[in-house]
């Protein structure tokens, strides 16, 4: 029996695989979905197109469009990666979005056109259309510029790394409107410092999240990232999220409470990645409610050939299906 879709207005903030995984599941359960996408990507195909064509990074937007698409054949086409020749490593969808941006003169218009072609459920909005880069300034005044470089940097000696955007980037007006009109806002899992931080550091995002009357949910990462979030527990992740937002806005934090078999961990995780733990007694009180669910997906992740970042992608994924009834319950004040 097919469950009726919820009419609550859902906004998902993030980028990359974390948002993709949630969105492709949520589209079957919610009539109104808006994906707000990080726009500081500087690695892989997006980084190359950005450098060579002077376009905005299309990769995370492409993933969100594909996740929400109702056209299976076009989903596969947009995700197709060339594995040889001058286009090696590029996803066709990235090239298509860049071509649309060059021809229309507007990345936002490019996304709208691609949304129609892919017949997506909901809408995808870049959280900013400013050509900006993520910047890390170490305690010793060493500067690293670029999301891809920061993603692979050792931040273990910087327990709360100083990150910013250069130049400053203002929130896209459509993104601001979506946040203010939302019933529920979900912060997707993903690399804390190279995927979520660049979205939350956009000028106006924190202020708008504070103003929004929506219920705000953070879906915590399943595993830590070597040399970046080693030893972080659920509250550490939530604390960093709110540091970038600038206010204690979270209402709920979901985390994985499932202990997988050792074989599953060996198969799904890279060396140095460990399950994120929840420690109930680590704080006297929390302003958000913490909810544990068995969130580890059982299906084996299939990585695509030709992906230049294939060796850096995590093999462990969330199962978003359990989140749907919880989100509906939160919206209906059943918690």
Secondary structure, 3 states (H helix, E strand, C coil): CCCCCEEEEEEEEECHHHHHHHHHHHCCCEEEEEEEECCCCCCHHHHHHHHHHCCCCCHHHHHHHHHHECCHHHHHHHHCECCCCCCCCCEHHHHHHHHHHHHHCCHHHHHHHHHHHHCECCEEEECCCCCCEEEEECCCCCEEECHHHHHCCCCCCCCCCEEEEECCCECCHHHHHHHHHCCEEEECCCCHHHHHHHHHCCECHHHHHHHCCCEEEEECCCECCCCCCCCCCHHHHHHHHHHHHCCCCCCEEEEECCCCCHHHHHHHCCCCCCECCCCHHHCCCCCCEEEEECCECCCCCCCCCCCCCHHHCCCCCECCHHHHHHHHHHHCCCC
